[in-house]
Structures are given as C-alpha cells and as structure tokens.
Amino acid sequence: MNEILSYHLFDLINQSITVGKVTTLFAAIALLFAIYRAILKKYFPKVFEGAEIDVTEKKNLTRLLRGLVLLVFVLAAVLTFNQNHILYRFETFDFTIVLIIKALLFVQFVRLIDWFVSNVIIHNYYAARSRVKKISDATLSQSEITAKRLVQSIFYVIVLLFALKNFHIDFTLFNRNFGDKSVEFKLSNIINAILVILSARLFVWAIINIFFFNVYQKQKIDVGSQFAVNQLVKYVVYLIAIIVCFHVLGIDMSLILGGAAALLVGIGLGLQQTFNDFISGLVILFERSVSVGDVLEFGSTVGVVKKIGMRASMIETRGNTSIVVPNHMLVNDKVVNWNHFNERVRFNVDVGVAYGSDTALIKKLLLQSLDNNPYAEKFPAPFVRFQNFGDSSLDFSLYFFSRNLLIIEDIKSDIRLEIDQLFRDNNITIPFPQSDIHFKRD
C-alpha cells in the first residue's frame, strides 16, 4: 500500500507528485464539497427560517461561500504539493504564495461574517422592531444602515490590522519624548485607536438599541427621558474610549496635563462660556426641565426641541427652520415649556359682540365653532367665559385644549373664521371700537 501511495507520477517545479499526494488532495476536495453542500442544504435553511432576506443577498452569500471553498482548496493544493514558493524576499519577512492565500482567505472569511451579521442579526432585529408602534420606517431604515456600516468598518479595520501584522508593514511613523519616556508611534497604534472608537460606537448602539429599547417599551418611558439616558451613556462610554485611545497610542495623560497646565488654564479662561454650556447641558439631562420633543417659547420664538447636544440644543421653529440655542440660555433664561407635564395645552380665542346680543346664543355658537375642528380636544371639554363689559362690546373668551402646539395659530385662525360665519348666519354683530368725542367751545 505504501508503495502505491509513494508511486511517482510527475514533477511540478522540482517537486515530486505522488499518488498519495493526489489522493490526499482529492479527499480534501471531497470533504470540502460535502461541507459546502451540507451548509447550503441543511444548516443555512434552518438559520434563515423566518428571516426576510431577498434573493440578491442569498446569491451574494453563495458567491462568498464558493470563494471561501475555492481558496481553501487552493491552499490545500499548495501545501499538499509543496508549492509555497517565495515570490519576493524582504528584510523582515518572505512574501510567499501561502501568505497571499491566507490573506485572501481571511478577507473572505471576514466578508462572510459581515454578511451574516448585517443580513441576519441586524436586519432581523430591525424587522422585529418595525412591528413596534410609534417607530417610523424611515428612522428604522437609517438606523439599520448606520449599524451595518459600523459593523463593516470594524471588520475591515481588523482586516487591516491582520495585514499589518502578517505582511510586516507596521511602520514606525515618529518618536516623541515626554519627559523621561520615549513614545513610539506606529501605524498599528493609530489603527488600534480607530478600532477602539468604532468598538465604543458599536457598544453604545447595542446598549441603546437592544438593551435600553426593550426597557423603554416595557416601562413606557417618554421620548425625552430616553434621549437623556442615551446621551449620558454616550458621554460615559466615549470618555472611557478616549482614555483607552490615549493608552493605546502610548500617551501618558499625566505627562500631558503636567506639561500643558499653563496652556490649559488659558484655554479654560477662553472657553469658559463653552464649559458653561457643557455643564448646562448636563444639568438639562439630569434635571430634565427640557426634553427632546418639548415645545418651548423663549422671547418671540416658539419651537420644538429636536436635539440636546453637549454645547447647544437644536430647536425647530414653526417655519421648519432650525435654531442653535446655547444650553445656558435654556437653564438661566426664562423659558416657557408648553408640554413639560402634559401634552394637551389650553388656548383661547377672544371675541367681542355688540351690546344687546343674546349671551346664551353667543355661548352656544362659540362652542359650536369647535364641533368640526379636528385639532380641538373633546376632553377636557371646551368652555366659554364672559370676560367683561367692554367699552363698546361684550367680551367673551372661548377656551379649548389642543395637542398640535406648533400649528396653534393656524388652528385659532380656522376657529375665528368659523365664528365669523356662525355670527353672520345668526345676525350677531361684532362692533367696531367706538369713542365719543366732545368739543367744548370757549
């Protein structure tokens, strides 16, 4: 048997090809083909059961698997026939055929993992979230795209680190001396720092979109509270990530702070207003006097809070324009929060009628003007108040509640138009202001 396996068939680049080597290669091919068929026919159908994956992505998966199997076959053939030739010799390593195949194999494997995470884990997670009410499809789609891009970035940064290590191209960019310590900045240090930042972003995404999301839905936490908690998590995680990045880069923070103490004092004095805004932002998040989604009135501006940042907050006005408001203004200045405790706010429309008008009919008509208005709340019920005997009119106020705060002026306009029409139909007069002027002759 050994004589048959060692029987010489032919030579390939100074290497003897025997029956045993050929048999081993064919056995490896058969095993790879069996595994490939088992994965496609048995394993993946169970994994993808119930998954919403389109035909194009499934074809991409098949191509990735074929490429992976082909590379494994080529690697097995090269190793079996001892064809790991040196293509180019560098000072620190040899550039060989096996090294190239291993690099391609690693990239293909990472692409396969990337496909699985993006199209199975993330996509299925967002497909399940889309069934939850009060979440728009556009928001979910953008969040899903962001998550996929983040995962892809992390995977390909890992590929880059693999290339630096295996191809020995981790060059030293420069050296710096900090006190008695000499710090060497390599290319891998910078890429590792990037990997830390991307990992921090992925961690924040996972905490907010997976763990906290379920808690928010079960506890029915309002949007403003969700935003406050999410921002605090981001601040803490990113602060830790920045500290880790300095450590990865080989920078001693104590040396930097000690050497730049005078500079930091100058920067602190120059940026004291920025620090004031930053602290005010933390106060807003902890105190929650202002939350995302609140309708604010400050000065002559009315708008809804879209974002509370570290330095400033974004306010969208009634005219769909965005105003950047420094956080200290929301803490120190007088700000009217229309819906801080309740989404329904009471408004009023004032009207005057001529003396001698039927006041009972006036009250009835004013309430009737709200019957066909979809923006006026039925509960609490609207009511009419006889305010005063004016100089030239009987003054009434119609009070009603509404949730549509940003368009309340348009709603009031519609109500006034309806009141005017009802008064015309019932011969109710809205008087002009009148004044009696007496001339005295000397």
C-alpha positions, 0 to 999 in steps of 0.5 A: 500500500505504501508503495502505491501511495509513494508511486511517482507520477510527475514533477511540478517545479522540482517537486515530486507528485505522488499518488498519495499526494493526489489522493490526499488532495482529492479527499480534501476536495471531497470533504470540502464539497460535502461541507459546502453542500451540507451548509447550503442544504441543511444548516443555512435553511434552518438559520434563515427560517423566518428571516426576510432576506431577498434573493440578491443577498442569498446569491451574494452569500453563495458567491462568498461561500464558493470563494471561501471553498475555492481558496481553501482548496487552493491552499490545500493544493499548495501545501499538499504539493509543496508549492509555497514558493517565495515570490519576493524576499524582504528584510523582515519577512518572505512574501510567499504564495501561502501568505497571499492565500491566507490573506485572501482567505481571511478577507473572505472569511471576514466578508462572510461574517459581515454578511451574516451579521448585517443580513441576519442579526441586524436586519432581523432585529430591525424587522422585529422592531418595525412591528413596534408602534410609534417607530417610523420606517424611515428612522428604522431604515437609517438606523439599520444602515448606520449599524451595518456600516459600523459593523463593516468598518470594524471588520475591515479595520481588523482586516487591516490590522491582520495585514499589518501584522502578517505582511510586516508593514507596521511602520514606525511613523515618529518618536516623541519624548515626554519627559523621561519616556520615549513614545513610539508611534506606529501605524498599528497604534493609530489603527488600534485607536480607530478600532477602539472608537468604532468598538465604543460606537458599536457598544453604545448602539447595542446598549441603546438599541437592544438593551435600553429599547426593550426597557423603554417599551416595557416601562413606557418611558417618554421620548425625552427621558430616553434621549437623556439616558442615551446621551449620558451613556454616550458621554460615559462610554466615549470618555472611557474610549478616549482614555483607552485611545490615549493608552493605546497610542502610548500617551501618558495623560499625566505627562500631558496635563503636567506639561500643558497646565499653563496652556490649559488654564488659558484655554479654560479662561477662553472657553469658559462660556463653552464649559458653561454650556457643557455643564448646562447641558448636563444639568438639562439631562439630569434635571430634565426641565427640557426634553427632546420633543418639548415645545418651548417659547423663549422671547418671540420664538416658539419651537420644538426641541429636536436635539440636546447636544453637549454645547447647544440644543437644536430647536425647530421653529414653526417655519421648519427652520432650525435654531442653535440655542446655547444650553445656558440660555435654556437653564438661566433664561426664562423659558416657557415649556408648553408640554413639560407635564402634559401634552394637551395645552389650553388656548383661547380665542377672544371675541367681542359682540355688540351690546344687546346680543343674546349671551346664551346664543353667543355661548352656544355658537362659540362652542359650536365653532369647535364641533368640526375642528379636528385639532380641538380636544373633546376632553377636557371639554371646551368652555366659554367665559364672559370676560367683561363689559367692554367699552363698546362690546361684550367680551367673551373668551372661548377656551379649548385644549389642543395637542398640535402646539406648533400649528396653534395659530393656524388652528385659532385662525380656522376657529375665528373664521368659523365664528365669523360665519356662525355670527353672520348666519345668526345676525350677531354683530361684532362692533367696531371700537367706538369713542365719543368725542366732545368739543367744548367751545370757549 
